Amino acid sequence: MAVQAIDRYNVDLYFKETLKPCVVKFWHNQCPMCLELASIYEKLSEVYGDRFDFFEVNTMDKNAFGIPKAFDIEGVPEIYFFQNGKHREIPWPGNPAVSGYSEEYLIEHFDNFKDEGSE
């Protein structure tokens, strides 16, 4: 599954229609770490597309107005799991200046994700 862009016009549509847990990346195109993360996130969306729906919000896009604030996004990149109307952040790595969200770090979180709907 390809990563789908979310803005204020389609955010409700996507979250109401998806049956799987969602992964949402908050980013913008002026952020070097965000740009480095793009290919990793796209690759993981292909690998984990059977378990999660993958979305992204460009926080600098005028059509995303209100979305980052609704989730208290203060910096980018940030990645969240969403399921059943709840959300939780994939914690920022210990030393983001060095690593940021690496592929290995995200795989660990995806593999350890607990489906709240099946507990």
Backbone as JSON Lines, residues from 0, in Angstrom:
{"i":0,"aa":"M","n":[0.84,-1.19,0.0],"ca":[0.0,0.0,0.0],"c":[0.88,1.24,0.0]}
{"i":1,"aa":"A","n":[0.55,2.17,-0.79],"ca":[1.28,3.43,-0.82],"c":[0.89,4.29,0.38]}
{"i":2,"aa":"V","n":[1.79,5.17,0.75],"ca":[1.51,6.13,1.81],"c":[0.53,7.15,1.25]}
{"i":3,"aa":"Q","n":[-0.53,7.42,2.0],"ca":[-1.55,8.37,1.56],"c":[-1.43,9.67,2.36]}
{"i":4,"aa":"A","n":[-1.55,10.78,1.67],"ca":[-1.48,12.1,2.32],"c":[-2.81,12.42,2.97]}
{"i":5,"aa":"I","n":[-2.73,13.0,4.15],"ca":[-3.92,13.43,4.88],"c":[-3.9,14.95,4.98]}
{"i":6,"aa":"D","n":[-5.06,15.54,4.79],"ca":[-5.22,16.97,5.05],"c":[-6.54,17.16,5.78]}
{"i":7,"aa":"R","n":[-6.89,18.4,6.05],"ca":[-8.1,18.65,6.84],"c":[-9.37,18.25,6.11]}
{"i":8,"aa":"Y","n":[-9.28,18.06,4.81],"ca":[-10.47,17.7,4.03],"c":[-10.74,16.2,4.0]}
{"i":9,"aa":"N","n":[-9.7,15.39,4.24],"ca":[-9.92,13.95,4.16],"c":[-9.56,13.19,5.44]}
{"i":10,"aa":"V","n":[-9.13,13.89,6.49],"ca":[-8.68,13.21,7.7],"c":[-9.79,12.34,8.31]}
{"i":11,"aa":"D","n":[-10.99,12.85,8.4],"ca":[-12.08,12.05,8.97],"c":[-12.42,10.85,8.08]}
{"i":12,"aa":"L","n":[-12.41,11.06,6.79],"ca":[-12.72,10.0,5.85],"c":[-11.77,8.81,6.03]}
{"i":13,"aa":"Y","n":[-10.48,9.09,6.09],"ca":[-9.51,8.0,6.21],"c":[-9.63,7.28,7.54]}
{"i":14,"aa":"F","n":[-9.73,8.02,8.63],"ca":[-9.77,7.37,9.93],"c":[-11.07,6.64,10.18]}
{"i":15,"aa":"K","n":[-12.15,7.04,9.55],"ca":[-13.42,6.34,9.73],"c":[-13.52,5.11,8.85]}
{"i":16,"aa":"E","n":[-12.85,5.12,7.7],"ca":[-12.97,4.0,6.77],"c":[-11.98,2.87,7.02]}
{"i":17,"aa":"T","n":[-10.88,3.13,7.67],"ca":[-9.87,2.1,7.84],"c":[-10.26,1.13,8.96]}
{"i":18,"aa":"L","n":[-10.04,-0.12,8.72],"ca":[-10.31,-1.15,9.72],"c":[-9.03,-1.55,10.45]}
{"i":19,"aa":"K","n":[-7.9,-1.29,9.81],"ca":[-6.62,-1.64,10.39],"c":[-6.09,-0.48,11.24]}
{"i":20,"aa":"P","n":[-5.16,-0.78,12.15],"ca":[-4.47,0.31,12.82],"c":[-3.75,1.17,11.78]}
{"i":21,"aa":"C","n":[-3.55,2.43,12.08],"ca":[-2.89,3.35,11.16],"c":[-1.56,3.82,11.74]}
{"i":22,"aa":"V","n":[-0.64,4.09,10.85],"ca":[0.61,4.74,11.21],"c":[0.6,6.08,10.47]}
{"i":23,"aa":"V","n":[0.83,7.16,11.22],"ca":[0.8,8.5,10.61],"c":[2.12,9.2,10.91]}
{"i":24,"aa":"K","n":[2.74,9.67,9.83],"ca":[3.99,10.44,9.94],"c":[3.67,11.92,9.76]}
{"i":25,"aa":"F","n":[4.1,12.73,10.7],"ca":[3.98,14.18,10.59],"c":[5.35,14.69,10.15]}
{"i":26,"aa":"W","n":[5.39,15.49,9.1],"ca":[6.64,15.91,8.5],"c":[6.46,17.25,7.79]}
{"i":27,"aa":"H","n":[7.56,17.8,7.28],"ca":[7.48,18.9,6.31],"c":[8.75,18.91,5.47]}
{"i":28,"aa":"N","n":[8.67,19.54,4.32],"ca":[9.75,19.44,3.33],"c":[10.94,20.35,3.61]}
{"i":29,"aa":"Q","n":[10.94,21.1,4.7],"ca":[12.09,21.9,5.1],"c":[12.94,21.18,6.16]}
{"i":30,"aa":"C","n":[12.54,19.99,6.53],"ca":[13.18,19.23,7.6],"c":[14.08,18.14,7.0]}
{"i":31,"aa":"P","n":[15.4,18.24,7.16],"ca":[16.3,17.23,6.61],"c":[16.03,15.82,7.13]}
{"i":32,"aa":"M","n":[15.72,15.69,8.42],"ca":[15.43,14.35,8.97],"c":[14.15,13.77,8.35]}
{"i":33,"aa":"C","n":[13.19,14.65,8.08],"ca":[11.95,14.21,7.44],"c":[12.22,13.67,6.05]}
{"i":34,"aa":"L","n":[13.07,14.37,5.32],"ca":[13.39,13.95,3.96],"c":[14.16,12.63,3.95]}
{"i":35,"aa":"E","n":[15.04,12.43,4.92],"ca":[15.76,11.16,5.04],"c":[14.81,10.02,5.39]}
{"i":36,"aa":"L","n":[13.8,10.33,6.19],"ca":[12.84,9.32,6.64],"c":[11.88,8.87,5.53]}
{"i":37,"aa":"A","n":[11.69,9.69,4.52],"ca":[10.68,9.42,3.49],"c":[10.83,8.05,2.84]}
{"i":38,"aa":"S","n":[12.03,7.68,2.41],"ca":[12.2,6.39,1.73],"c":[12.04,5.22,2.69]}
{"i":39,"aa":"I","n":[12.47,5.4,3.94],"ca":[12.29,4.35,4.95],"c":[10.81,4.12,5.21]}
{"i":40,"aa":"Y","n":[10.08,5.19,5.38],"ca":[8.65,5.11,5.67],"c":[7.9,4.46,4.5]}
{"i":41,"aa":"E","n":[8.25,4.83,3.29],"ca":[7.61,4.24,2.1],"c":[7.9,2.74,2.04]}
{"i":42,"aa":"K","n":[9.15,2.36,2.28],"ca":[9.52,0.94,2.26],"c":[8.75,0.17,3.32]}
{"i":43,"aa":"L","n":[8.66,0.72,4.53],"ca":[7.94,0.03,5.6],"c":[6.45,-0.06,5.31]}
{"i":44,"aa":"S","n":[5.91,0.91,4.57],"ca":[4.49,0.84,4.21],"c":[4.23,-0.35,3.28]}
{"i":45,"aa":"E","n":[5.22,-0.71,2.48],"ca":[5.07,-1.87,1.6],"c":[5.21,-3.17,2.39]}
{"i":46,"aa":"V","n":[6.14,-3.2,3.31],"ca":[6.39,-4.41,4.11],"c":[5.26,-4.68,5.1]}
{"i":47,"aa":"Y","n":[4.75,-3.62,5.74],"ca":[3.75,-3.76,6.8],"c":[2.34,-3.36,6.36]}
{"i":48,"aa":"G","n":[2.13,-3.2,5.07],"ca":[0.83,-2.77,4.57],"c":[-0.3,-3.72,4.87]}
{"i":49,"aa":"D","n":[0.01,-4.98,5.16],"ca":[-1.04,-5.93,5.51],"c":[-1.51,-5.74,6.96]}
{"i":50,"aa":"R","n":[-0.68,-5.12,7.81],"ca":[-1.03,-4.91,9.22],"c":[-1.5,-3.5,9.54]}
{"i":51,"aa":"F","n":[-1.0,-2.52,8.78],"ca":[-1.27,-1.11,9.07],"c":[-1.62,-0.36,7.79]}
{"i":52,"aa":"D","n":[-2.42,0.69,7.93],"ca":[-2.58,1.68,6.86],"c":[-1.6,2.8,7.17]}
{"i":53,"aa":"F","n":[-0.91,3.29,6.15],"ca":[0.13,4.3,6.32],"c":[-0.32,5.64,5.73]}
{"i":54,"aa":"F","n":[-0.17,6.69,6.54],"ca":[-0.54,8.04,6.14],"c":[0.56,9.01,6.51]}
{"i":55,"aa":"E","n":[0.48,10.21,5.94],"ca":[1.4,11.27,6.31],"c":[0.69,12.61,6.25]}
{"i":56,"aa":"V","n":[1.15,13.52,7.13],"ca":[0.62,14.87,7.19],"c":[1.79,15.83,7.02]}
{"i":57,"aa":"N","n":[1.75,16.63,5.96],"ca":[2.75,17.67,5.77],"c":[2.31,18.85,6.62]}
{"i":58,"aa":"T","n":[3.01,19.08,7.71],"ca":[2.59,20.1,8.67],"c":[2.72,21.52,8.14]}
{"i":59,"aa":"M","n":[3.41,21.71,7.04],"ca":[3.55,23.04,6.44],"c":[2.51,23.3,5.36]}
{"i":60,"aa":"D","n":[1.74,22.29,5.01],"ca":[0.71,22.43,3.99],"c":[-0.48,23.19,4.58]}
{"i":61,"aa":"K","n":[-0.91,24.24,3.91],"ca":[-2.04,25.04,4.42],"c":[-3.3,24.2,4.56]}
{"i":62,"aa":"N","n":[-3.4,23.11,3.79],"ca":[-4.58,22.24,3.89],"c":[-4.52,21.29,5.08]}
{"i":63,"aa":"A","n":[-3.39,21.28,5.78],"ca":[-3.26,20.47,6.99],"c":[-3.6,21.29,8.23]}
{"i":64,"aa":"F","n":[-4.04,22.51,8.01],"ca":[-4.33,23.44,9.11],"c":[-5.17,22.77,10.19]}
{"i":65,"aa":"G","n":[-4.67,22.82,11.41],"ca":[-5.41,22.28,12.55],"c":[-5.04,20.86,12.93]}
{"i":66,"aa":"I","n":[-4.57,20.07,12.0],"ca":[-4.27,18.66,12.31],"c":[-3.09,18.54,13.28]}
{"i":67,"aa":"P","n":[-1.94,19.18,13.0],"ca":[-0.83,19.04,13.95],"c":[-1.2,19.53,15.36]}
{"i":68,"aa":"K","n":[-1.93,20.62,15.44],"ca":[-2.31,21.15,16.75],"c":[-3.24,20.18,17.48]}
{"i":69,"aa":"A","n":[-4.11,19.52,16.76],"ca":[-5.04,18.57,17.37],"c":[-4.32,17.42,18.07]}
{"i":70,"aa":"F","n":[-3.12,17.11,17.6],"ca":[-2.35,16.01,18.18],"c":[-1.1,16.5,18.91]}
{"i":71,"aa":"D","n":[-1.05,17.8,19.22],"ca":[0.05,18.4,19.96],"c":[1.41,18.16,19.31]}
{"i":72,"aa":"I","n":[1.45,18.23,17.99],"ca":[2.71,18.06,17.27],"c":[3.51,19.35,17.43]}
{"i":73,"aa":"E","n":[4.67,19.24,18.05],"ca":[5.51,20.42,18.28],"c":[6.74,20.43,17.41]}
{"i":74,"aa":"G","n":[7.11,19.31,16.86],"ca":[8.28,19.21,16.0],"c":[8.09,18.06,15.03]}
{"i":75,"aa":"V","n":[8.95,18.0,14.06],"ca":[8.88,16.93,13.08],"c":[10.27,16.34,12.88]}
{"i":76,"aa":"P","n":[10.37,15.11,12.45],"ca":[9.26,14.19,12.22],"c":[8.73,13.6,13.52]}
{"i":77,"aa":"E","n":[7.47,13.25,13.5],"ca":[6.84,12.48,14.57],"c":[5.98,11.42,13.92]}
{"i":78,"aa":"I","n":[5.92,10.26,14.55],"ca":[5.14,9.14,14.01],"c":[4.23,8.61,15.12]}
{"i":79,"aa":"Y","n":[2.97,8.39,14.75],"ca":[1.96,7.91,15.71],"c":[1.27,6.67,15.19]}
{"i":80,"aa":"F","n":[0.86,5.81,16.12],"ca":[-0.1,4.74,15.85],"c":[-1.48,5.3,16.17]}
{"i":81,"aa":"F","n":[-2.47,4.99,15.34],"ca":[-3.86,5.34,15.59],"c":[-4.69,4.08,15.49]}
{"i":82,"aa":"Q","n":[-5.62,3.92,16.44],"ca":[-6.53,2.79,16.39],"c":[-7.71,3.05,17.31]}
{"i":83,"aa":"N","n":[-8.9,2.75,16.82],"ca":[-10.12,2.85,17.62],"c":[-10.27,4.21,18.32]}
{"i":84,"aa":"G","n":[-9.94,5.28,17.6],"ca":[-10.1,6.62,18.14],"c":[-9.02,7.04,19.13]}
{"i":85,"aa":"K","n":[-8.02,6.22,19.33],"ca":[-6.93,6.53,20.24],"c":[-5.63,6.64,19.45]}
{"i":86,"aa":"H","n":[-4.68,7.36,20.02],"ca":[-3.38,7.45,19.36],"c":[-2.26,7.43,20.39]}
{"i":87,"aa":"R","n":[-1.11,6.97,19.94],"ca":[0.09,7.01,20.78],"c":[1.31,7.18,19.88]}
{"i":88,"aa":"E","n":[2.23,7.93,20.39],"ca":[3.43,8.25,19.63],"c":[4.43,7.1,19.66]}
{"i":89,"aa":"I","n":[5.11,6.9,18.56],"ca":[6.31,6.07,18.58],"c":[7.38,6.99,19.16]}
{"i":90,"aa":"P","n":[7.91,6.67,20.33],"ca":[8.81,7.61,21.0],"c":[10.0,8.0,20.13]}
{"i":91,"aa":"W","n":[10.42,9.22,20.32],"ca":[11.59,9.71,19.6],"c":[12.81,8.95,20.1]}
{"i":92,"aa":"P","n":[13.71,8.53,19.21],"ca":[14.91,7.79,19.64],"c":[15.75,8.58,20.63]}
{"i":93,"aa":"G","n":[16.54,7.88,21.41],"ca":[17.33,8.49,22.47],"c":[18.21,9.64,22.03]}
{"i":94,"aa":"N","n":[18.86,9.52,20.89],"ca":[19.73,10.57,20.41],"c":[19.34,10.94,18.98]}
{"i":95,"aa":"P","n":[18.29,11.74,18.82],"ca":[17.79,12.03,17.48],"c":[18.76,12.79,16.59]}
{"i":96,"aa":"A","n":[19.7,13.53,17.19],"ca":[20.65,14.27,16.38],"c":[21.54,13.32,15.59]}
{"i":97,"aa":"V","n":[21.72,12.1,16.12],"ca":[22.56,11.12,15.46],"c":[21.73,10.18,14.58]}
{"i":98,"aa":"S","n":[20.62,9.69,15.12],"ca":[19.93,8.61,14.44],"c":[18.57,8.98,13.85]}
{"i":99,"aa":"G","n":[17.78,9.75,14.54],"ca":[16.41,9.95,14.08],"c":[15.68,8.62,14.1]}
{"i":100,"aa":"Y","n":[14.59,8.55,13.36],"ca":[13.85,7.29,13.25],"c":[14.55,6.43,12.21]}
{"i":101,"aa":"S","n":[15.25,5.42,12.64],"ca":[15.91,4.5,11.7],"c":[14.93,3.39,11.31]}
{"i":102,"aa":"E","n":[15.26,2.71,10.24],"ca":[14.43,1.58,9.8],"c":[14.34,0.52,10.89]}
{"i":103,"aa":"E","n":[15.47,0.19,11.51],"ca":[15.51,-0.84,12.55],"c":[14.66,-0.43,13.75]}
{"i":104,"aa":"Y","n":[14.73,0.83,14.12],"ca":[13.97,1.34,15.26],"c":[12.47,1.24,15.0]}
{"i":105,"aa":"L","n":[12.04,1.62,13.81],"ca":[10.62,1.55,13.47],"c":[10.14,0.11,13.36]}
{"i":106,"aa":"I","n":[10.95,-0.76,12.78],"ca":[10.58,-2.18,12.69],"c":[10.33,-2.76,14.07]}
{"i":107,"aa":"E","n":[11.18,-2.41,15.02],"ca":[10.99,-2.89,16.39],"c":[9.62,-2.48,16.93]}
{"i":108,"aa":"H","n":[9.23,-1.23,16.69],"ca":[7.94,-0.75,17.18],"c":[6.78,-1.38,16.42]}
{"i":109,"aa":"F","n":[6.92,-1.56,15.13],"ca":[5.85,-2.2,14.34],"c":[5.68,-3.65,14.78]}
{"i":110,"aa":"D","n":[6.79,-4.36,14.97],"ca":[6.72,-5.77,15.37],"c":[6.14,-5.94,16.77]}
{"i":111,"aa":"N","n":[6.34,-4.95,17.63],"ca":[5.85,-5.04,19.01],"c":[4.49,-4.39,19.22]}
{"i":112,"aa":"F","n":[3.89,-3.89,18.14],"ca":[2.59,-3.24,18.25],"c":[1.55,-4.25,18.73]}
{"i":113,"aa":"K","n":[0.78,-3.85,19.73],"ca":[-0.32,-4.67,20.23],"c":[-1.62,-4.14,19.68]}
{"i":114,"aa":"D","n":[-2.34,-4.96,18.98],"ca":[-3.63,-4.58,18.41],"c":[-4.63,-4.44,19.55]}
{"i":115,"aa":"E","n":[-5.01,-3.2,19.84],"ca":[-5.93,-2.95,20.96],"c":[-7.31,-3.52,20.71]}
{"i":116,"aa":"G","n":[-7.64,-3.76,19.47],"ca":[-8.96,-4.3,19.14],"c":[-9.07,-5.78,19.43]}
{"i":117,"aa":"S","n":[-7.94,-6.48,19.58],"ca":[-8.0,-7.92,19.77],"c":[-7.66,-8.32,21.2]}
{"i":118,"aa":"E","n":[-7.43,-7.35,22.07],"ca":[-7.1,-7.71,23.46],"c":[-8.32,-7.91,24.29]}
